[in-house]
């Protein structure tokens, strides 16, 4: 067994896994707190990618700096979408919320995808930062700057979210609302506003993921659904209720997929990922990192 | 004396089923008022409606002249009305300290959080000992203490308690009721729903009887304790002759 090869696959698996993780964290945050399943999450990611793309091509903003810009834009879009659309779903009881949000967000996804198609054309877009070609080499393993930066930015963003949730009063209110929204309301938490801000934060995370994907892969109006599905697989792998669990599950999926290419062809990576998904559903349906409910 | 809490003609529905019909009652400042009655009488529905978790289908609720019945729950908390719900509804996965901290989330209470925490720990020293413990691992009695403590963190002026004695051992229940009496002496008005009618009537200044969604009777705690019909229906005994002291 060529250890360098394994190391290389592991590294790239972690890099792509961090992308999976950031997307999944946004989705699970929204679902965990308000039981809204936003199937249009991938489309928000796509829009985040475009925000970064235009920041780069029009204003020359460094793609990693434009991650912040993308987060801000998608935060605002999230506020709008929640106010205009999802708040009506949030008034329903939990069971109806999940079903209705699924339907509504599916429609939203179609709308966003076609608006993007109309506005941006179907061409794939990607950016190349000036330092894009270079790489570190460590013990024979090649670590490209772009991939490494993507990993670092993704980890930092998820880390910031964890700090928000664990160390701030508002973060505590978000967690409480996720556990028992009525009890949170009785404690004085404005549940509607908490939902609004949580949706915005989750959307901002989608935007961050989109920017990172712009740099490491490419974007086009059609990428949304594939990323939403990927995020859903990761969320199921992780189980409900754990933000960093979703990130870890993303890393896990990425590494399993990438490592599997040592034995199977690259086209079968996705299959391996889904086999893992099925295995977890069969053996530990609550998810790998789910907390005691 | 003008009432602190005034409920007039309140009706509440669950879908097509009416759970409360024309409920009118009042609570004066400084009182302990009890709501007794059989299961399914609508007591919890009424408490949830008062707390803003449920919209009344008709009628009005006002607190010191301010209209309450159209407000969101967190706004009602800002007015100083805090509910300890039936079944406690603690944030089970969070620590005792986090549960208490959240109790002070309202704008009114949060600036005094540290001081309020100290006084809650004075009332419930056990909570101070176990502050880092996960709430769901506490015993039933300890959880009830935490639930009451959490409500006290919000600096209530009117404390609503829904079945505080449910599932608790008699000794523990006595402790809880001693706390209720103590906070009432400190100036907190109390509205209490209790299946344990005897306890409720013994501690209350006044009480209402709720049956099938309607007010079926009212009186002072002592009067109702010695009322033969109440005794037969809710207290499980009937005194002989004119009652002198309760059983």
Interface residues (C-beta under 8 A of the other chain):
Chain A: X169 X172 X173 X175 X176 X179 X180 X182 X183 X184 X185 X186 X187 X188 X189 X190 X191 X192 X291 X292
Chain B: X51 X52 X53 X72 X73 X74 X77 X78 X82 X83 X85 X89 X90 X91 X92 X93 X94 X98 X101 X102 X103 X104 X105 X106 X107 X109 X110 X150 X154
